[in-house]
């Protein structure tokens, strides 16, 4: 059964016109959408580097924040943080969780907030990766199969109808962090899911790029060649990965080579480390997923290794002002890692946030 149509939210007032740093953000023609040339992202025929962050509002309730009419002020705050650190892409995710009862896919507040994010990001010269993973959590919260293809097709139809004409949309990210298959039957189920969902997006929106969502544990069960087979599907334009361990770092060269073999850019869709490891120097104690290093050096290693291997872009988890040993957030309150992300940003660092706003 098709999902109901929700009217798009009008653009926020007082937002300046899209900046010209990436001309395809200002364009309305189909030819202005981001494209690939097999190794890089392209904006109107010119290679475009993207660096950015996930957008998970940990300080104000996580997924619940998307259901608040006051959310746009937080959106502006985090976009200001991105500008202050030279970032030009934001990944929108976790609009629902797997535990809260009564969540609705057609919640008009959620989609009004997403509309606002799209418009506010474009006005600042920032692209948006639209991560669809949270629909899986919504289905699970309702006691349903998180990979129900009928439900996913209806959801995709709703989302693509809403955003297929958006210049700010960098690419659709279907469902990150799937549990790696351990059997041929599990792999075939996963392959069928990514095949059907990517085909539905491509049918509805032939102009925007598509990714699986960041894959991890890619070293698991190599005998199945599971991630290689999925990433090779013709409906996927990018090879998207996550890096959270020494295993992941060690696999980066092989992933880069695979991307070249199938003519698709590799994009680091998520990487991060908790604050408890130390901001600059390693804080000591148990290694984090085989990594005995501080956050700053780890972030630097991801950027430098990825760039040397030709990665097309980077997104870290997570931008925000939350502090705590288990928090993954990055802000001026974590100066070593803030310096690293700012130095590796794809665009010039903004001089200061707008009057009346502070970074943290």
C-alpha positions as CSV (number, residue, x, y, z in Angstrom):
1,X,0.0,0.0,0.0
2,X,1.6,3.4,-1.0
3,X,2.5,5.7,1.8
4,X,0.7,9.0,2.1
5,X,2.2,12.1,0.5
6,X,3.4,14.8,2.9
7,X,3.7,18.3,1.6
8,X,7.3,19.7,1.5
9,X,8.0,22.4,4.0
10,X,8.6,25.9,2.6
11,X,12.2,27.1,2.6
12,X,13.3,28.9,5.8
13,X,13.1,32.6,5.5
14,X,16.3,34.7,5.8
15,X,18.5,32.0,4.3
16,X,21.0,33.3,1.7
17,X,21.3,32.0,-1.8
18,X,23.4,28.9,-2.3
19,X,27.1,29.6,-2.4
20,X,29.1,29.0,-5.5
21,X,31.8,26.7,-4.0
22,X,30.1,23.8,-5.7
23,X,28.2,25.1,-8.7
24,X,25.9,22.0,-8.8
25,X,24.4,23.1,-5.5
26,X,23.1,26.2,-7.2
27,X,21.9,24.5,-10.4
28,X,18.4,23.2,-11.0
29,X,19.1,21.2,-14.2
30,X,19.5,17.4,-14.0
31,X,23.1,17.8,-15.3
32,X,24.0,19.7,-12.1
33,X,23.7,16.6,-9.9
34,X,26.8,15.0,-8.5
35,X,28.2,12.3,-10.7
36,X,31.2,10.0,-10.8
37,X,33.9,9.4,-13.3
38,X,34.9,6.0,-12.0
39,X,37.4,7.3,-9.4
40,X,36.1,10.7,-8.2
41,X,32.9,12.6,-7.4
42,X,32.3,15.2,-10.1
43,X,30.4,18.5,-10.0
44,X,29.6,19.9,-13.4
45,X,32.7,18.2,-14.9
46,X,35.1,19.1,-12.1
47,X,36.3,16.7,-9.4
48,X,34.8,17.5,-6.0
49,X,36.2,16.5,-2.7
50,X,33.7,16.0,0.2
51,X,34.5,15.9,3.9
52,X,31.9,16.0,6.5
53,X,30.1,14.4,9.5
54,X,27.1,12.4,10.6
55,X,24.3,14.3,12.1
56,X,23.1,12.5,15.2
57,X,21.7,14.9,17.9
58,X,23.0,13.0,20.9
59,X,22.8,16.0,23.3
60,X,19.1,16.6,22.7
61,X,17.6,13.1,22.6
62,X,19.0,11.4,19.6
63,X,16.3,10.1,17.3
64,X,13.6,11.8,19.3
65,X,14.9,15.2,18.3
66,X,13.8,14.7,14.7
67,X,10.2,14.6,16.1
68,X,10.5,18.1,17.6
69,X,9.3,21.3,16.0
70,X,12.3,23.1,17.7
71,X,14.8,20.9,15.8
72,X,15.8,23.5,13.2
73,X,17.7,25.6,15.7
74,X,19.9,22.6,16.4
75,X,20.3,22.0,12.7
76,X,21.6,25.5,12.3
77,X,24.0,25.1,15.2
78,X,25.5,21.9,13.8
79,X,25.8,23.4,10.3
80,X,27.7,26.3,11.9
81,X,30.0,23.7,13.5
82,X,30.6,22.2,10.1
83,X,31.4,25.6,8.5
84,X,33.8,26.3,11.4
85,X,35.7,23.1,10.6
86,X,35.7,23.3,6.8
87,X,33.2,20.5,6.1
88,X,30.9,20.4,3.0
89,X,28.7,17.3,3.5
90,X,26.4,16.2,6.3
91,X,24.9,12.7,6.6
92,X,21.3,12.8,8.0
93,X,20.5,9.6,9.9
94,X,18.5,8.0,12.8
95,X,15.2,9.7,12.3
96,X,13.6,6.7,14.2
97,X,14.9,4.1,16.7
98,X,14.2,0.5,17.2
99,X,12.6,0.8,20.7
100,X,10.1,3.7,20.7
101,X,6.5,2.6,20.2
102,X,4.1,4.7,18.0
103,X,6.6,6.1,15.6
104,X,5.2,7.0,12.2
105,X,7.0,6.9,8.8
106,X,4.7,9.8,7.7
107,X,5.3,12.0,10.7
108,X,5.0,15.5,9.2
109,X,7.4,17.0,11.8
110,X,10.2,14.6,10.8
111,X,9.9,15.5,7.2
112,X,9.6,19.2,7.9
113,X,12.9,19.0,9.7
114,X,14.5,17.0,6.9
115,X,13.2,19.7,4.4
116,X,14.7,22.4,6.6
117,X,18.1,20.5,6.7
118,X,18.2,20.1,3.0
119,X,17.5,23.8,2.4
120,X,19.7,25.1,5.1
121,X,22.6,22.9,4.0
122,X,22.3,24.0,0.4
123,X,22.3,27.6,1.4
124,X,25.6,27.1,3.1
125,X,27.2,25.2,0.2
126,X,26.8,21.8,2.0
127,X,25.6,18.5,0.4
128,X,23.4,16.0,2.2
129,X,23.8,12.3,2.3
130,X,20.3,10.9,2.9
131,X,20.7,7.8,5.0
132,X,17.7,5.6,4.9
133,X,19.0,3.1,7.5
134,X,16.6,4.2,10.2
135,X,13.6,2.9,8.3
136,X,14.9,-0.5,9.4
137,X,14.7,0.6,13.0
138,X,11.2,1.9,12.5
139,X,10.1,-1.5,11.1
140,X,11.7,-3.3,14.0
141,X,10.0,-1.0,16.5
142,X,6.7,-2.2,15.1
143,X,7.6,-5.8,15.4
144,X,8.1,-6.2,11.6
145,X,10.9,-7.5,9.5
146,X,13.5,-4.8,9.0
147,X,14.1,-6.0,5.5
148,X,10.5,-6.2,4.4
149,X,10.8,-5.3,0.7
150,X,7.2,-4.3,0.3
151,X,7.5,-1.8,3.1
152,X,10.9,-0.6,1.8
153,X,9.6,0.0,-1.7
154,X,6.7,2.2,-0.4
155,X,9.1,4.1,1.8
156,X,11.6,4.6,-1.1
157,X,8.7,5.8,-3.3
158,X,7.8,8.4,-0.7
159,X,11.4,9.6,-0.2
160,X,12.4,9.8,-3.8
161,X,9.2,11.7,-4.7
162,X,10.2,14.2,-2.1
163,X,13.9,14.7,-2.9
164,X,14.5,13.6,-6.5
165,X,14.8,17.2,-7.6
166,X,17.0,18.4,-4.7
167,X,20.4,19.8,-5.8
168,X,21.6,19.4,-2.2
169,X,21.3,15.6,-2.2
170,X,24.7,14.1,-2.6
171,X,23.5,10.4,-2.7
172,X,21.1,8.0,-1.1
173,X,22.6,5.6,1.4
174,X,20.3,2.6,1.8
175,X,21.2,0.7,5.0
176,X,24.6,0.8,6.7
177,X,26.1,-1.7,9.0
178,X,24.2,-4.8,7.9
179,X,25.1,-8.0,9.9
180,X,27.6,-9.8,7.7
181,X,26.2,-13.0,6.3
182,X,27.6,-16.3,7.5
183,X,25.8,-18.6,5.1
184,X,25.0,-18.6,1.4
185,X,21.3,-18.3,2.2
186,X,21.9,-15.2,4.4
187,X,24.0,-13.7,1.6
188,X,21.3,-14.3,-1.0
189,X,18.7,-12.6,1.3
190,X,21.0,-9.6,1.7
191,X,21.8,-9.5,-2.0
192,X,18.1,-9.5,-2.8
193,X,17.4,-6.7,-0.4
194,X,20.1,-4.4,-1.8
195,X,19.2,-5.3,-5.4
196,X,15.5,-4.5,-4.9
197,X,16.0,-1.3,-2.9
198,X,18.6,0.2,-5.2
199,X,16.5,-0.7,-8.3
200,X,13.5,1.1,-6.8
201,X,15.6,4.2,-6.1
202,X,17.1,4.2,-9.6
203,X,13.6,3.7,-11.2
204,X,12.2,6.7,-9.4
205,X,15.3,8.9,-9.4
206,X,17.8,8.2,-12.2
207,X,19.9,11.3,-11.6
208,X,21.2,11.0,-8.0
209,X,23.9,8.6,-6.8
210,X,23.2,5.6,-4.7
211,X,25.3,3.7,-2.1
212,X,24.6,0.6,0.0
213,X,25.3,2.5,3.2
214,X,28.6,2.1,5.0
215,X,29.6,-1.5,5.2
216,X,31.8,-2.8,8.0
217,X,33.2,-6.2,9.2
218,X,34.2,-6.6,5.6
219,X,37.0,-9.0,6.5
220,X,34.4,-11.5,7.8
221,X,33.5,-14.5,5.7
222,X,35.6,-13.7,2.6
223,X,34.6,-17.1,1.1
224,X,31.2,-15.5,0.4
225,X,32.5,-12.5,-1.5
226,X,29.4,-10.8,-0.1
227,X,30.4,-7.1,-0.1
228,X,32.2,-7.4,-3.4
229,X,29.1,-8.9,-5.1
230,X,26.7,-6.3,-3.6
231,X,29.0,-3.3,-4.4
232,X,29.3,-4.6,-8.0
233,X,25.6,-4.2,-8.6
234,X,25.1,-1.7,-11.5
235,X,22.6,0.3,-9.4
236,X,25.4,1.3,-7.0
237,X,27.6,4.3,-7.9
238,X,30.0,4.2,-4.9
239,X,31.7,1.7,-2.6
240,X,31.0,3.0,0.9
241,X,32.7,1.7,4.0
242,X,33.1,2.3,7.7
243,X,36.4,2.4,9.6
244,X,36.4,1.6,13.4
245,X,39.2,-0.9,13.9
246,X,42.7,-1.9,13.0
247,X,41.2,-4.6,10.8
248,X,39.3,-1.8,8.9
249,X,42.5,0.2,8.5
250,X,44.4,-2.8,7.2
251,X,41.6,-3.5,4.7
252,X,41.6,0.0,3.1
253,X,44.1,-0.8,0.3
254,X,42.2,-3.9,-0.7
255,X,38.9,-1.9,-0.8
256,X,40.6,0.8,-2.8
257,X,41.8,-1.8,-5.3
258,X,38.4,-3.3,-5.5
259,X,36.8,0.1,-6.2
260,X,39.2,0.6,-9.1
261,X,38.4,-2.9,-10.5
262,X,34.7,-2.1,-10.7
263,X,35.1,1.6,-11.7
264,X,33.5,3.1,-8.6
265,X,34.9,5.7,-6.2
266,X,35.4,4.6,-2.6
267,X,33.8,6.8,0.0
268,X,34.5,6.6,3.8
269,X,30.9,6.9,5.0
270,X,31.7,6.7,8.7
271,X,34.7,6.5,11.0
272,X,35.2,7.5,14.6
273,X,36.5,6.7,18.1
274,X,35.2,7.4,21.6
275,X,36.6,10.3,23.6
276,X,37.8,7.9,26.3
277,X,40.7,6.9,24.1
278,X,42.2,10.3,24.5
279,X,41.9,13.4,22.4
280,X,45.5,13.6,21.3
281,X,47.7,11.1,23.0
282,X,46.3,7.6,23.9
283,X,44.7,7.7,27.3
284,X,45.9,4.2,28.1
285,X,43.9,1.1,29.1
286,X,42.4,-1.4,26.8
287,X,42.9,-0.9,23.1
288,X,39.8,0.1,21.1
289,X,39.1,-2.5,18.4
290,X,42.9,-3.1,18.2
291,X,43.7,0.6,18.2
292,X,46.0,1.9,20.9
293,X,46.0,5.5,19.9
294,X,44.3,8.8,20.6
295,X,41.5,10.2,18.5
296,X,43.5,12.8,16.7
297,X,46.1,10.4,15.4
298,X,43.4,7.9,14.4
299,X,41.4,10.5,12.5
300,X,44.6,11.6,10.8
301,X,45.5,8.1,9.8
302,X,42.1,7.6,8.2
303,X,42.3,10.8,6.2
304,X,45.9,10.3,5.1
305,X,45.5,6.6,4.2
306,X,42.2,7.3,2.4
307,X,43.7,10.2,0.4
308,X,46.8,8.2,-0.6
309,X,44.5,5.4,-1.9
310,X,42.2,7.8,-3.8
311,X,39.1,7.8,-1.6
312,X,36.5,10.2,-2.8
313,X,35.3,11.5,0.5
314,X,35.1,11.2,4.3
315,X,32.4,11.4,6.9
316,X,33.2,11.1,10.6
317,X,30.9,10.1,13.5
318,X,29.8,12.5,15.1
319,X,29.6,16.3,15.2
320,X,28.4,17.8,18.4
321,X,29.3,19.2,21.8
322,X,28.6,16.2,24.0
323,X,31.4,15.2,26.4
324,X,32.0,11.8,28.0
325,X,34.3,8.9,27.7
326,X,31.8,7.0,25.6
327,X,30.8,9.9,23.4
328,X,32.1,10.0,19.8
329,X,31.3,13.7,19.3
330,X,33.8,16.1,17.8
331,X,33.9,19.8,18.7
332,X,36.3,22.5,19.9
333,X,36.0,20.9,23.3
334,X,38.1,18.0,21.8
335,X,40.8,20.3,20.4
336,X,43.2,17.7,19.0
337,X,40.6,15.9,16.8
338,X,38.9,19.2,16.0
339,X,42.3,20.4,14.6
340,X,42.6,17.3,12.5
341,X,39.1,17.5,10.9
342,X,39.6,21.2,10.3
343,X,43.0,20.8,8.7
344,X,41.5,18.0,6.5
345,X,38.3,19.9,5.6
346,X,37.5,20.2,1.9
347,X,36.6,23.9,2.1
348,X,37.9,26.9,3.8
349,X,37.1,27.2,7.5
350,X,34.5,29.9,8.2
351,X,35.8,32.9,10.2
352,X,33.1,32.8,12.9
353,X,29.5,31.6,13.4
354,X,26.7,34.1,12.9
355,X,26.2,36.8,15.6
356,X,24.6,35.4,18.7
357,X,25.7,31.8,18.2
358,X,28.5,29.9,19.7
359,X,30.1,26.7,18.6
360,X,29.8,25.0,22.0
